[in-house]
Amino acid sequence: MNGLRRGFTWRPGDAQLMDIGALASGTPDTSAEGLGSTGLVTGNSRNDGHTHAILYTPGLGLADLGACRVPPSRRVTAAV
């Protein structure tokens, strides 16, 4: 294992886990932190040495919501 995290969401209709992906210019290190009833997933991803807030929307994919202003040693959490 390389120590990187991956964010997943659950699709009840398919009864399977789905990888939400990673930011294109970042490392493949994402964390899913919040799941809404409509399938929206919030979390974070490392990108160019910074932690970015992310939003996954079913059918549209992953969006970068911008860099978080927290020290790299801190964990960022989010909710939907």
mmCIF file of the N, C-alpha and C atoms, coordinates in Angstrom:
data_MODEL
# 
_entry.id   MODEL 
# 
loop_
_atom_site.group_PDB 
_atom_site.id 
_atom_site.type_symbol 
_atom_site.label_atom_id 
_atom_site.label_alt_id 
_atom_site.label_comp_id 
_atom_site.label_asym_id 
_atom_site.label_entity_id 
_atom_site.label_seq_id 
_atom_site.pdbx_PDB_ins_code 
_atom_site.Cartn_x 
_atom_site.Cartn_y 
_atom_site.Cartn_z 
_atom_site.occupancy 
_atom_site.B_iso_or_equiv 
_atom_site.pdbx_formal_charge 
_atom_site.auth_seq_id 
_atom_site.auth_comp_id 
_atom_site.auth_asym_id 
_atom_site.auth_atom_id 
_atom_site.pdbx_PDB_model_num 
ATOM 1   N N  . MET A 1 1  ? 0.841   -1.187 0.000   1.00 0.00 ? 1  MET A N  1 
ATOM 2   C CA . MET A 1 1  ? 0.000   0.000  0.000   1.00 0.00 ? 1  MET A CA 1 
ATOM 3   C C  . MET A 1 1  ? 0.880   1.241  0.000   1.00 0.00 ? 1  MET A C  1 
ATOM 4   N N  . ASN A 1 2  ? 0.504   2.246  -0.752  1.00 0.00 ? 2  ASN A N  1 
ATOM 5   C CA . ASN A 1 2  ? 1.320   3.448  -0.894  1.00 0.00 ? 2  ASN A CA 1 
ATOM 6   C C  . ASN A 1 2  ? 0.990   4.540  0.119   1.00 0.00 ? 2  ASN A C  1 
ATOM 7   N N  . GLY A 1 3  ? 0.019   4.326  1.004   1.00 0.00 ? 3  GLY A N  1 
ATOM 8   C CA . GLY A 1 3  ? -0.323  5.310  2.023   1.00 0.00 ? 3  GLY A CA 1 
ATOM 9   C C  . GLY A 1 3  ? -1.287  6.393  1.568   1.00 0.00 ? 3  GLY A C  1 
ATOM 10  N N  . LEU A 1 4  ? -1.702  6.387  0.320   1.00 0.00 ? 4  LEU A N  1 
ATOM 11  C CA . LEU A 1 4  ? -2.654  7.379  -0.174  1.00 0.00 ? 4  LEU A CA 1 
ATOM 12  C C  . LEU A 1 4  ? -4.077  6.945  0.134   1.00 0.00 ? 4  LEU A C  1 
ATOM 13  N N  . ARG A 1 5  ? -4.959  7.919  0.332   1.00 0.00 ? 5  ARG A N  1 
ATOM 14  C CA . ARG A 1 5  ? -6.375  7.656  0.607   1.00 0.00 ? 5  ARG A CA 1 
ATOM 15  C C  . ARG A 1 5  ? -7.184  7.783  -0.680  1.00 0.00 ? 5  ARG A C  1 
ATOM 16  N N  . ARG A 1 6  ? -8.324  7.100  -0.709  1.00 0.00 ? 6  ARG A N  1 
ATOM 17  C CA . ARG A 1 6  ? -9.264  7.240  -1.827  1.00 0.00 ? 6  ARG A CA 1 
ATOM 18  C C  . ARG A 1 6  ? -10.653 7.427  -1.253  1.00 0.00 ? 6  ARG A C  1 
ATOM 19  N N  . GLY A 1 7  ? -11.420 8.353  -1.844  1.00 0.00 ? 7  GLY A N  1 
ATOM 20  C CA . GLY A 1 7  ? -12.796 8.571  -1.423  1.00 0.00 ? 7  GLY A CA 1 
ATOM 21  C C  . GLY A 1 7  ? -13.745 7.702  -2.232  1.00 0.00 ? 7  GLY A C  1 
ATOM 22  N N  . PHE A 1 8  ? -14.756 7.166  -1.563  1.00 0.00 ? 8  PHE A N  1 
ATOM 23  C CA . PHE A 1 8  ? -15.748 6.321  -2.212  1.00 0.00 ? 8  PHE A CA 1 
ATOM 24  C C  . PHE A 1 8  ? -17.142 6.777  -1.818  1.00 0.00 ? 8  PHE A C  1 
ATOM 25  N N  . THR A 1 9  ? -18.112 6.432  -2.648  1.00 0.00 ? 9  THR A N  1 
ATOM 26  C CA . THR A 1 9  ? -19.516 6.625  -2.319  1.00 0.00 ? 9  THR A CA 1 
ATOM 27  C C  . THR A 1 9  ? -20.235 5.318  -2.597  1.00 0.00 ? 9  THR A C  1 
ATOM 28  N N  . TRP A 1 10 ? -21.407 5.165  -2.020  1.00 0.00 ? 10 TRP A N  1 
ATOM 29  C CA . TRP A 1 10 ? -22.205 3.947  -2.143  1.00 0.00 ? 10 TRP A CA 1 
ATOM 30  C C  . TRP A 1 10 ? -23.384 4.219  -3.057  1.00 0.00 ? 10 TRP A C  1 
ATOM 31  N N  . ARG A 1 11 ? -23.568 3.344  -4.027  1.00 0.00 ? 11 ARG A N  1 
ATOM 32  C CA . ARG A 1 11 ? -24.732 3.451  -4.909  1.00 0.00 ? 11 ARG A CA 1 
ATOM 33  C C  . ARG A 1 11 ? -25.688 2.310  -4.584  1.00 0.00 ? 11 ARG A C  1 
ATOM 34  N N  . PRO A 1 12 ? -26.736 2.582  -3.785  1.00 0.00 ? 12 PRO A N  1 
ATOM 35  C CA . PRO A 1 12 ? -27.626 1.504  -3.347  1.00 0.00 ? 12 PRO A CA 1 
ATOM 36  C C  . PRO A 1 12 ? -28.277 0.720  -4.480  1.00 0.00 ? 12 PRO A C  1 
ATOM 37  N N  . GLY A 1 13 ? -28.659 1.392  -5.554  1.00 0.00 ? 13 GLY A N  1 
ATOM 38  C CA . GLY A 1 13 ? -29.291 0.696  -6.671  1.00 0.00 ? 13 GLY A CA 1 
ATOM 39  C C  . GLY A 1 13 ? -28.391 -0.352 -7.299  1.00 0.00 ? 13 GLY A C  1 
ATOM 40  N N  . ASP A 1 14 ? -27.086 -0.070 -7.312  1.00 0.00 ? 14 ASP A N  1 
ATOM 41  C CA . ASP A 1 14 ? -26.117 -1.004 -7.887  1.00 0.00 ? 14 ASP A CA 1 
ATOM 42  C C  . ASP A 1 14 ? -25.485 -1.891 -6.824  1.00 0.00 ? 14 ASP A C  1 
ATOM 43  N N  . ALA A 1 15 ? -25.703 -1.539 -5.542  1.00 0.00 ? 15 ALA A N  1 
ATOM 44  C CA . ALA A 1 15 ? -25.105 -2.264 -4.412  1.00 0.00 ? 15 ALA A CA 1 
ATOM 45  C C  . ALA A 1 15 ? -23.595 -2.388 -4.571  1.00 0.00 ? 15 ALA A C  1 
ATOM 46  N N  . GLN A 1 16 ? -22.944 -1.247 -4.911  1.00 0.00 ? 16 GLN A N  1 
ATOM 47  C CA . GLN A 1 16 ? -21.497 -1.275 -5.050  1.00 0.00 ? 16 GLN A CA 1 
ATOM 48  C C  . GLN A 1 16 ? -20.874 0.063  -4.643  1.00 0.00 ? 16 GLN A C  1 
ATOM 49  N N  . LEU A 1 17 ? -19.615 -0.007 -4.264  1.00 0.00 ? 17 LEU A N  1 
ATOM 50  C CA . LEU A 1 17 ? -18.850 1.197  -3.959  1.00 0.00 ? 17 LEU A CA 1 
ATOM 51  C C  . LEU A 1 17 ? -18.343 1.810  -5.245  1.00 0.00 ? 17 LEU A C  1 
ATOM 52  N N  . MET A 1 18 ? -18.278 3.156  -5.289  1.00 0.00 ? 18 MET A N  1 
ATOM 53  C CA . MET A 1 18 ? -17.758 3.839  -6.465  1.00 0.00 ? 18 MET A CA 1 
ATOM 54  C C  . MET A 1 18 ? -16.687 4.837  -6.040  1.00 0.00 ? 18 MET A C  1 
ATOM 55  N N  . ASP A 1 19 ? -15.510 4.750  -6.637  1.00 0.00 ? 19 ASP A N  1 
ATOM 56  C CA . ASP A 1 19 ? -14.409 5.668  -6.383  1.00 0.00 ? 19 ASP A CA 1 
ATOM 57  C C  . ASP A 1 19 ? -14.794 7.041  -6.925  1.00 0.00 ? 19 ASP A C  1 
ATOM 58  N N  . ILE A 1 20 ? -14.702 8.103  -6.090  1.00 0.00 ? 20 ILE A N  1 
ATOM 59  C CA . ILE A 1 20 ? -15.090 9.438  -6.554  1.00 0.00 ? 20 ILE A CA 1 
ATOM 60  C C  . ILE A 1 20 ? -13.985 10.110 -7.363  1.00 0.00 ? 20 ILE A C  1 
ATOM 61  N N  . GLY A 1 21 ? -12.802 9.507  -7.429  1.00 0.00 ? 21 GLY A N  1 
ATOM 62  C CA . GLY A 1 21 ? -11.721 10.046 -8.240  1.00 0.00 ? 21 GLY A CA 1 
ATOM 63  C C  . GLY A 1 21 ? -10.796 10.968 -7.465  1.00 0.00 ? 21 GLY A C  1 
ATOM 64  N N  . ALA A 1 22 ? -9.981  11.705 -8.196  1.00 0.00 ? 22 ALA A N  1 
ATOM 65  C CA . ALA A 1 22 ? -9.012  12.637 -7.613  1.00 0.00 ? 22 ALA A CA 1 
ATOM 66  C C  . ALA A 1 22 ? -8.899  13.837 -8.535  1.00 0.00 ? 22 ALA A C  1 
ATOM 67  N N  . LEU A 1 23 ? -8.388  14.931 -8.000  1.00 0.00 ? 23 LEU A N  1 
ATOM 68  C CA . LEU A 1 23 ? -8.165  16.123 -8.828  1.00 0.00 ? 23 LEU A CA 1 
ATOM 69  C C  . LEU A 1 23 ? -7.112  15.819 -9.881  1.00 0.00 ? 23 LEU A C  1 
ATOM 70  N N  . ALA A 1 24 ? -7.325  16.308 -11.082 1.00 0.00 ? 24 ALA A N  1 
ATOM 71  C CA . ALA A 1 24 ? -6.448  15.985 -12.212 1.00 0.00 ? 24 ALA A CA 1 
ATOM 72  C C  . ALA A 1 24 ? -5.000  16.386 -11.981 1.00 0.00 ? 24 ALA A C  1 
ATOM 73  N N  . SER A 1 25 ? -4.762  17.523 -11.361 1.00 0.00 ? 25 SER A N  1 
ATOM 74  C CA . SER A 1 25 ? -3.381  17.987 -11.196 1.00 0.00 ? 25 SER A CA 1 
ATOM 75  C C  . SER A 1 25 ? -2.801  17.652 -9.830  1.00 0.00 ? 25 SER A C  1 
ATOM 76  N N  . GLY A 1 26 ? -3.515  16.879 -9.041  1.00 0.00 ? 26 GLY A N  1 
ATOM 77  C CA . GLY A 1 26 ? -3.043  16.542 -7.701  1.00 0.00 ? 26 GLY A CA 1 
ATOM 78  C C  . GLY A 1 26 ? -2.613  15.103 -7.591  1.00 0.00 ? 26 GLY A C  1 
ATOM 79  N N  . THR A 1 27 ? -2.285  14.698 -6.370  1.00 0.00 ? 27 THR A N  1 
ATOM 80  C CA . THR A 1 27 ? -1.978  13.295 -6.120  1.00 0.00 ? 27 THR A CA 1 
ATOM 81  C C  . THR A 1 27 ? -3.289  12.540 -6.047  1.00 0.00 ? 27 THR A C  1 
ATOM 82  N N  . PRO A 1 28 ? -3.257  11.232 -6.227  1.00 0.00 ? 28 PRO A N  1 
ATOM 83  C CA . PRO A 1 28 ? -4.497  10.460 -6.152  1.00 0.00 ? 28 PRO A CA 1 
ATOM 84  C C  . PRO A 1 28 ? -4.906  10.222 -4.701  1.00 0.00 ? 28 PRO A C  1 
ATOM 85  N N  . ASP A 1 29 ? -4.966  11.285 -3.908  1.00 0.00 ? 29 ASP A N  1 
ATOM 86  C CA . ASP A 1 29 ? -5.232  11.205 -2.478  1.00 0.00 ? 29 ASP A CA 1 
ATOM 87  C C  . ASP A 1 29 ? -6.475  12.015 -2.153  1.00 0.00 ? 29 ASP A C  1 
ATOM 88  N N  . THR A 1 30 ? -7.609  11.338 -1.970  1.00 0.00 ? 30 THR A N  1 
ATOM 89  C CA . THR A 1 30 ? -8.862  12.018 -1.667  1.00 0.00 ? 30 THR A CA 1 
ATOM 90  C C  . THR A 1 30 ? -9.487  11.409 -0.420  1.00 0.00 ? 30 THR A C  1 
ATOM 91  N N  . SER A 1 31 ? -10.352 12.165 0.208   1.00 0.00 ? 31 SER A N  1 
ATOM 92  C CA . SER A 1 31 ? -11.080 11.690 1.376   1.00 0.00 ? 31 SER A CA 1 
ATOM 93  C C  . SER A 1 31 ? -12.518 12.157 1.271   1.00 0.00 ? 31 SER A C  1 
ATOM 94  N N  . ALA A 1 32 ? -13.456 11.212 1.335   1.00 0.00 ? 32 ALA A N  1 
ATOM 95  C CA . ALA A 1 32 ? -14.877 11.549 1.359   1.00 0.00 ? 32 ALA A CA 1 
ATOM 96  C C  . ALA A 1 32 ? -15.275 11.732 2.811   1.00 0.00 ? 32 ALA A C  1 
ATOM 97  N N  . GLU A 1 33 ? -15.819 12.899 3.150   1.00 0.00 ? 33 GLU A N  1 
ATOM 98  C CA . GLU A 1 33 ? -16.137 13.222 4.540   1.00 0.00 ? 33 GLU A CA 1 
ATOM 99  C C  . GLU A 1 33 ? -17.628 13.363 4.816   1.00 0.00 ? 33 GLU A C  1 
ATOM 100 N N  . GLY A 1 34 ? -18.403 13.769 3.823   1.00 0.00 ? 34 GLY A N  1 
ATOM 101 C CA . GLY A 1 34 ? -19.838 13.959 4.029   1.00 0.00 ? 34 GLY A CA 1 
ATOM 102 C C  . GLY A 1 34 ? -20.617 13.430 2.843   1.00 0.00 ? 34 GLY A C  1 
ATOM 103 N N  . LEU A 1 35 ? -21.773 12.836 3.103   1.00 0.00 ? 35 LEU A N  1 
ATOM 104 C CA . LEU A 1 35 ? -22.610 12.274 2.044   1.00 0.00 ? 35 LEU A CA 1 
ATOM 105 C C  . LEU A 1 35 ? -24.029 12.783 2.220   1.00 0.00 ? 35 LEU A C  1 
ATOM 106 N N  . GLY A 1 36 ? -24.562 13.421 1.173   1.00 0.00 ? 36 GLY A N  1 
ATOM 107 C CA . GLY A 1 36 ? -25.928 13.936 1.218   1.00 0.00 ? 36 GLY A CA 1 
ATOM 108 C C  . GLY A 1 36 ? -26.918 12.938 0.653   1.00 0.00 ? 36 GLY A C  1 
ATOM 109 N N  . SER A 1 37 ? -28.192 13.116 0.957   1.00 0.00 ? 37 SER A N  1 
ATOM 110 C CA . SER A 1 37 ? -29.228 12.185 0.519   1.00 0.00 ? 37 SER A CA 1 
ATOM 111 C C  . SER A 1 37 ? -29.407 12.155 -0.996  1.00 0.00 ? 37 SER A C  1 
ATOM 112 N N  . THR A 1 38 ? -28.939 13.198 -1.705  1.00 0.00 ? 38 THR A N  1 
ATOM 113 C CA . THR A 1 38 ? -29.040 13.226 -3.168  1.00 0.00 ? 38 THR A CA 1 
ATOM 114 C C  . THR A 1 38 ? -27.788 12.679 -3.849  1.00 0.00 ? 38 THR A C  1 
ATOM 115 N N  . GLY A 1 39 ? -26.841 12.164 -3.063  1.00 0.00 ? 39 GLY A N  1 
ATOM 116 C CA . GLY A 1 39 ? -25.628 11.590 -3.632  1.00 0.00 ? 39 GLY A CA 1 
ATOM 117 C C  . GLY A 1 39 ? -24.437 12.517 -3.662  1.00 0.00 ? 39 GLY A C  1 
ATOM 118 N N  . LEU A 1 40 ? -24.598 13.781 -3.231  1.00 0.00 ? 40 LEU A N  1 
ATOM 119 C CA . LEU A 1 40 ? -23.460 14.701 -3.166  1.00 0.00 ? 40 LEU A CA 1 
ATOM 120 C C  . LEU A 1 40 ? -22.478 14.222 -2.107  1.00 0.00 ? 40 LEU A C  1 
ATOM 121 N N  . VAL A 1 41 ? -21.188 14.312 -2.429  1.00 0.00 ? 41 VAL A N  1 
ATOM 122 C CA . VAL A 1 41 ? -20.140 13.924 -1.487  1.00 0.00 ? 41 VAL A CA 1 
ATOM 123 C C  . VAL A 1 41 ? -19.192 15.094 -1.328  1.00 0.00 ? 41 VAL A C  1 
ATOM 124 N N  . THR A 1 42 ? -18.904 15.466 -0.079  1.00 0.00 ? 42 THR A N  1 
ATOM 125 C CA . THR A 1 42 ? -17.901 16.488 0.181   1.00 0.00 ? 42 THR A CA 1 
ATOM 126 C C  . THR A 1 42 ? -16.682 15.826 0.802   1.00 0.00 ? 42 THR A C  1 
ATOM 127 N N  . GLY A 1 43 ? -15.559 16.490 0.670   1.00 0.00 ? 43 GLY A N  1 
ATOM 128 C CA . GLY A 1 43 ? -14.336 15.954 1.245   1.00 0.00 ? 43 GLY A CA 1 
ATOM 129 C C  . GLY A 1 43 ? -13.162 16.842 0.923   1.00 0.00 ? 43 GLY A C  1 
ATOM 130 N N  . ASN A 1 44 ? -11.985 16.215 0.821   1.00 0.00 ? 44 ASN A N  1 
ATOM 131 C CA . ASN A 1 44 ? -10.786 16.974 0.501   1.00 0.00 ? 44 ASN A CA 1 
ATOM 132 C C  . ASN A 1 44 ? -9.820  16.137 -0.319  1.00 0.00 ? 44 ASN A C  1 
ATOM 133 N N  . SER A 1 45 ? -8.904  16.834 -0.978  1.00 0.00 ? 45 SER A N  1 
ATOM 134 C CA . SER A 1 45 ? -7.906  16.198 -1.819  1.00 0.00 ? 45 SER A CA 1 
ATOM 135 C C  . SER A 1 45 ? -6.633  17.037 -1.787  1.00 0.00 ? 45 SER A C  1 
ATOM 136 N N  . ARG A 1 46 ? -5.504  16.372 -1.783  1.00 0.00 ? 46 ARG A N  1 
ATOM 137 C CA . ARG A 1 46 ? -4.241  17.117 -1.851  1.00 0.00 ? 46 ARG A CA 1 
ATOM 138 C C  . ARG A 1 46 ? -3.944  17.455 -3.303  1.00 0.00 ? 46 ARG A C  1 
ATOM 139 N N  . ASN A 1 47 ? -3.515  18.692 -3.525  1.00 0.00 ? 47 ASN A N  1 
ATOM 140 C CA . ASN A 1 47 ? -3.240  19.181 -4.868  1.00 0.00 ? 47 ASN A CA 1 
ATOM 141 C C  . ASN A 1 47 ? -2.102  20.190 -4.778  1.00 0.00 ? 47 ASN A C  1 
ATOM 142 N N  . ASP A 1 48 ? -0.985  19.895 -5.415  1.00 0.00 ? 48 ASP A N  1 
ATOM 143 C CA . ASP A 1 48 ? 0.168   20.803 -5.425  1.00 0.00 ? 48 ASP A CA 1 
ATOM 144 C C  . ASP A 1 48 ? 0.612   21.191 -4.022  1.00 0.00 ? 48 ASP A C  1 
ATOM 145 N N  . GLY A 1 49 ? 0.564   20.229 -3.077  1.00 0.00 ? 49 GLY A N  1 
ATOM 146 C CA . GLY A 1 49 ? 1.019   20.492 -1.718  1.00 0.00 ? 49 GLY A CA 1 
ATOM 147 C C  . GLY A 1 49 ? 0.002   21.169 -0.827  1.00 0.00 ? 49 GLY A C  1 
ATOM 148 N N  . HIS A 1 50 ? -1.193  21.463 -1.334  1.00 0.00 ? 50 HIS A N  1 
ATOM 149 C CA . HIS A 1 50 ? -2.249  22.103 -0.553  1.00 0.00 ? 50 HIS A CA 1 
ATOM 150 C C  . HIS A 1 50 ? -3.456  21.180 -0.459  1.00 0.00 ? 50 HIS A C  1 
ATOM 151 N N  . THR A 1 51 ? -4.225  21.349 0.594   1.00 0.00 ? 51 THR A N  1 
ATOM 152 C CA . THR A 1 51 ? -5.464  20.598 0.737   1.00 0.00 ? 51 THR A CA 1 
ATOM 153 C C  . THR A 1 51 ? -6.592  21.419 0.122   1.00 0.00 ? 51 THR A C  1 
ATOM 154 N N  . HIS A 1 52 ? -7.334  20.800 -0.764  1.00 0.00 ? 52 HIS A N  1 
ATOM 155 C CA . HIS A 1 52 ? -8.451  21.463 -1.445  1.00 0.00 ? 52 HIS A CA 1 
ATOM 156 C C  . HIS A 1 52 ? -9.760  20.825 -1.025  1.00 0.00 ? 52 HIS A C  1 
ATOM 157 N N  . ALA A 1 53 ? -10.793 21.648 -0.824  1.00 0.00 ? 53 ALA A N  1 
ATOM 158 C CA . ALA A 1 53 ? -12.142 21.140 -0.601  1.00 0.00 ? 53 ALA A CA 1 
ATOM 159 C C  . ALA A 1 53 ? -12.670 20.620 -1.933  1.00 0.00 ? 53 ALA A C  1 
ATOM 160 N N  . ILE A 1 54 ? -13.396 19.503 -1.894  1.00 0.00 ? 54 ILE A N  1 
ATOM 161 C CA . ILE A 1 54 ? -13.940 18.920 -3.126  1.00 0.00 ? 54 ILE A CA 1 
ATOM 162 C C  . ILE A 1 54 ? -15.427 18.625 -2.960  1.00 0.00 ? 54 ILE A C  1 
ATOM 163 N N  . LEU A 1 55 ? -16.114 18.584 -4.090  1.00 0.00 ? 55 LEU A N  1 
ATOM 164 C CA . LEU A 1 55 ? -17.527 18.213 -4.134  1.00 0.00 ? 55 LEU A CA 1 
ATOM 165 C C  . LEU A 1 55 ? -17.705 17.240 -5.288  1.00 0.00 ? 55 LEU A C  1 
ATOM 166 N N  . TYR A 1 56 ? -18.228 16.058 -4.988  1.00 0.00 ? 56 TYR A N  1 
ATOM 167 C CA . TYR A 1 56 ? -18.555 15.083 -6.021  1.00 0.00 ? 56 TYR A CA 1 
ATOM 168 C C  . TYR A 1 56 ? -20.064 15.123 -6.238  1.00 0.00 ? 56 TYR A C  1 
ATOM 169 N N  . THR A 1 57 ? -20.479 15.278 -7.493  1.00 0.00 ? 57 THR A N  1 
ATOM 170 C CA . THR A 1 57 ? -21.883 15.287 -7.866  1.00 0.00 ? 57 THR A CA 1 
ATOM 171 C C  . THR A 1 57 ? -22.133 14.142 -8.836  1.00 0.00 ? 57 THR A C  1 
ATOM 172 N N  . PRO A 1 58 ? -23.069 13.231 -8.527  1.00 0.00 ? 58 PRO A N  1 
ATOM 173 C CA . PRO A 1 58 ? -23.362 12.137 -9.456  1.00 0.00 ? 58 PRO A CA 1 
ATOM 174 C C  . PRO A 1 58 ? -23.700 12.679 -10.843 1.00 0.00 ? 58 PRO A C  1 
ATOM 175 N N  . GLY A 1 59 ? -23.098 12.105 -11.850 1.00 0.00 ? 59 GLY A N  1 
ATOM 176 C CA . GLY A 1 59 ? -23.340 12.526 -13.228 1.00 0.00 ? 59 GLY A CA 1 
ATOM 177 C C  . GLY A 1 59 ? -22.424 13.643 -13.696 1.00 0.00 ? 59 GLY A C  1 
ATOM 178 N N  . LEU A 1 60 ? -21.884 14.428 -12.782 1.00 0.00 ? 60 LEU A N  1 
ATOM 179 C CA . LEU A 1 60 ? -20.982 15.527 -13.148 1.00 0.00 ? 60 LEU A CA 1 
ATOM 180 C C  . LEU A 1 60 ? -19.540 15.271 -12.722 1.00 0.00 ? 60 LEU A C  1 
ATOM 181 N N  . GLY A 1 61 ? -19.350 14.510 -11.663 1.00 0.00 ? 61 GLY A N  1 
ATOM 182 C CA . GLY A 1 61 ? -18.006 14.181 -11.220 1.00 0.00 ? 61 GLY A CA 1 
ATOM 183 C C  . GLY A 1 61 ? -17.488 15.087 -10.116 1.00 0.00 ? 61 GLY A C  1 
ATOM 184 N N  . LEU A 1 62 ? -16.169 15.186 -10.048 1.00 0.00 ? 62 LEU A N  1 
ATOM 185 C CA . LEU A 1 62 ? -15.478 15.860 -8.955  1.00 0.00 ? 62 LEU A CA 1 
ATOM 186 C C  . LEU A 1 62 ? -15.176 17.311 -9.308  1.00 0.00 ? 62 LEU A C  1 
ATOM 187 N N  . ALA A 1 63 ? -15.438 18.212 -8.352  1.00 0.00 ? 63 ALA A N  1 
ATOM 188 C CA . ALA A 1 63 ? -15.150 19.641 -8.546  1.00 0.00 ? 63 ALA A CA 1 
ATOM 189 C C  . ALA A 1 63 ? -14.214 20.117 -7.440  1.00 0.00 ? 63 ALA A C  1 
ATOM 190 N N  . ASP A 1 64 ? -13.243 20.936 -7.819  1.00 0.00 ? 64 ASP A N  1 
ATOM 191 C CA . ASP A 1 64 ? -12.310 21.558 -6.883  1.00 0.00 ? 64 ASP A CA 1 
ATOM 192 C C  . ASP A 1 64 ? -12.953 22.843 -6.363  1.00 0.00 ? 64 ASP A C  1 
ATOM 193 N N  . LEU A 1 65 ? -13.185 22.923 -5.050  1.00 0.00 ? 65 LEU A N  1 
ATOM 194 C CA . LEU A 1 65 ? -13.800 24.108 -4.452  1.00 0.00 ? 65 LEU A CA 1 
ATOM 195 C C  . LEU A 1 65 ? -12.771 25.100 -3.935  1.00 0.00 ? 65 LEU A C  1 
ATOM 196 N N  . GLY A 1 66 ? -11.491 24.789 -4.126  1.00 0.00 ? 66 GLY A N  1 
ATOM 197 C CA . GLY A 1 66 ? -10.442 25.721 -3.736  1.00 0.00 ? 66 GLY A CA 1 
ATOM 198 C C  . GLY A 1 66 ? -9.610  25.231 -2.570  1.00 0.00 ? 66 GLY A C  1 
ATOM 199 N N  . ALA A 1 67 ? -8.484  25.906 -2.378  1.00 0.00 ? 67 ALA A N  1 
ATOM 200 C CA . ALA A 1 67 ? -7.537  25.543 -1.328  1.00 0.00 ? 67 ALA A CA 1 
ATOM 201 C C  . ALA A 1 67 ? -8.075  25.929 0.041   1.00 0.00 ? 67 ALA A C  1 
ATOM 202 N N  . CYS A 1 68 ? -7.854  25.056 1.003   1.00 0.00 ? 68 CYS A N  1 
ATOM 203 C CA . CYS A 1 68 ? -8.234  25.320 2.395   1.00 0.00 ? 68 CYS A CA 1 
ATOM 204 C C  . CYS A 1 68 ? -7.057  25.983 3.096   1.00 0.00 ? 68 CYS A C  1 
ATOM 205 N N  . ARG A 1 69 ? -7.326  26.933 3.916   1.00 0.00 ? 69 ARG A N  1 
ATOM 206 C CA . ARG A 1 69 ? -6.283  27.654 4.636   1.00 0.00 ? 69 ARG A CA 1 
ATOM 207 C C  . ARG A 1 69 ? -6.040  27.036 6.004   1.00 0.00 ? 69 ARG A C  1 
ATOM 208 N N  . VAL A 1 70 ? -5.570  25.786 5.982   1.00 0.00 ? 70 VAL A N  1 
ATOM 209 C CA . VAL A 1 70 ? -5.239  25.093 7.222   1.00 0.00 ? 70 VAL A CA 1 
ATOM 210 C C  . VAL A 1 70 ? -3.832  24.512 7.093   1.00 0.00 ? 70 VAL A C  1 
ATOM 211 N N  . PRO A 1 71 ? -3.126  24.320 8.199   1.00 0.00 ? 71 PRO A N  1 
ATOM 212 C CA . PRO A 1 71 ? -1.801  23.696 8.127   1.00 0.00 ? 71 PRO A CA 1 
ATOM 213 C C  . PRO A 1 71 ? -1.908  22.286 7.561   1.00 0.00 ? 71 PRO A C  1 
ATOM 214 N N  . PRO A 1 72 ? -0.905  21.824 6.807   1.00 0.00 ? 72 PRO A N  1 
ATOM 215 C CA . PRO A 1 72 ? -0.946  20.485 6.201   1.00 0.00 ? 72 PRO A CA 1 
ATOM 216 C C  . PRO A 1 72 ? -1.125  19.372 7.228   1.00 0.00 ? 72 PRO A C  1 
ATOM 217 N N  . SER A 1 73 ? -0.729  19.598 8.477   1.00 0.00 ? 73 SER A N  1 
ATOM 218 C CA . SER A 1 73 ? -0.847  18.566 9.496   1.00 0.00 ? 73 SER A CA 1 
ATOM 219 C C  . SER A 1 73 ? -2.273  18.410 10.007  1.00 0.00 ? 73 SER A C  1 
ATOM 220 N N  . ARG A 1 74 ? -3.159  19.328 9.681   1.00 0.00 ? 74 ARG A N  1 
ATOM 221 C CA . ARG A 1 74 ? -4.545  19.276 10.140  1.00 0.00 ? 74 ARG A CA 1 
ATOM 222 C C  . ARG A 1 74 ? -5.418  18.534 9.142   1.00 0.00 ? 74 ARG A C  1 
ATOM 223 N N  . ARG A 1 75 ? -6.428  17.895 9.647   1.00 0.00 ? 75 ARG A N  1 
ATOM 224 C CA . ARG A 1 75 ? -7.378  17.205 8.798   1.00 0.00 ? 75 ARG A CA 1 
ATOM 225 C C  . ARG A 1 75 ? -8.547  18.154 8.527   1.00 0.00 ? 75 ARG A C  1 
ATOM 226 N N  . VAL A 1 76 ? -9.011  18.180 7.284   1.00 0.00 ? 76 VAL A N  1 
ATOM 227 C CA . VAL A 1 76 ? -10.136 19.029 6.900   1.00 0.00 ? 76 VAL A CA 1 
ATOM 228 C C  . VAL A 1 76 ? -11.363 18.158 6.774   1.00 0.00 ? 76 VAL A C  1 
ATOM 229 N N  . THR A 1 77 ? -12.467 18.561 7.407   1.00 0.00 ? 77 THR A N  1 
ATOM 230 C CA . THR A 1 77 ? -13.708 17.821 7.269   1.00 0.00 ? 77 THR A CA 1 
ATOM 231 C C  . THR A 1 77 ? -14.776 18.740 6.673   1.00 0.00 ? 77 THR A C  1 
ATOM 232 N N  . ALA A 1 78 ? -15.797 18.140 6.130   1.00 0.00 ? 78 ALA A N  1 
ATOM 233 C CA . ALA A 1 78 ? -16.856 18.914 5.496   1.00 0.00 ? 78 ALA A CA 1 
ATOM 234 C C  . ALA A 1 78 ? -18.179 18.179 5.657   1.00 0.00 ? 78 ALA A C  1 
ATOM 235 N N  . ALA A 1 79 ? -19.253 18.861 5.399   1.00 0.00 ? 79 ALA A N  1 
ATOM 236 C CA . ALA A 1 79 ? -20.579 18.243 5.463   1.00 0.00 ? 79 ALA A CA 1 
ATOM 237 C C  . ALA A 1 79 ? -21.432 18.764 4.325   1.00 0.00 ? 79 ALA A C  1 
ATOM 238 N N  . VAL A 1 80 ? -22.419 17.993 3.952   1.00 0.00 ? 80 VAL A N  1 
ATOM 239 C CA . VAL A 1 80 ? -23.346 18.364 2.892   1.00 0.00 ? 80 VAL A CA 1 
ATOM 240 C C  . VAL A 1 80 ? -24.636 18.855 3.529   1.00 0.00 ? 80 VAL A C  1 
# 
